């Protein structure tokens, strides 16, 4: 597992496009770092941002039906 992802790798890792990813970065939802001119996202920050997002309505419904 990498310590950090370049932007293209982060996009692929979570299945979103470049503009959505940069929107999340600009909104502070996904922290990023600069290494020279390159933007990187640490694996732990990407994982934490996903953990902080709400569950989908379908997931909540399935859990309620258990």
SVG drawing of the C-alpha trace seen along z (x, -y; Angstrom):
<svg xmlns="http://www.w3.org/2000/svg" viewBox="-37 -25 47 34">
<polyline fill="none" stroke="black" stroke-width="0.4" points="0.0,0.0 1.5,-3.4 2.0,-6.1 0.5,-8.7 -1.2,-8.9 -0.5,-11.3 -3.8,-12.9 -4.4,-10.4 -3.9,-7.4 -6.2,-8.9 -8.9,-9.4 -8.6,-5.8 -8.4,-4.6 -11.8,-6.0 -13.4,-6.1 -14.1,-9.8 -12.9,-12.2 -10.2,-14.9 -12.5,-17.9 -14.5,-16.2 -11.3,-15.3 -10.0,-18.9 -13.3,-20.1 -13.0,-18.0 -9.5,-19.2 -10.6,-22.9 -13.5,-22.3 -11.1,-20.7 -12.8,-17.3 -9.6,-15.6 -6.3,-17.1 -3.5,-17.2 0.2,-18.0 2.6,-19.5 5.9,-17.8 7.6,-20.3 5.0,-21.2 3.0,-17.9 -0.1,-17.4 -0.2,-14.2 -2.8,-12.8 -1.6,-10.5 -3.3,-7.2 -4.4,-7.7 -6.0,-11.1 -7.9,-9.6 -9.1,-6.7 -10.1,-9.1 -12.1,-11.3 -14.0,-8.3 -14.7,-7.2 -16.1,-10.6 -18.6,-10.6 -22.2,-9.7 -23.5,-6.3 -25.8,-6.0 -29.5,-5.9 -29.5,-2.3 -27.0,-1.2 -29.0,-2.9 -32.2,-1.3 -30.6,2.2 -29.2,1.7 -32.6,0.6 -34.2,3.7 -31.9,6.1"/>
</svg>
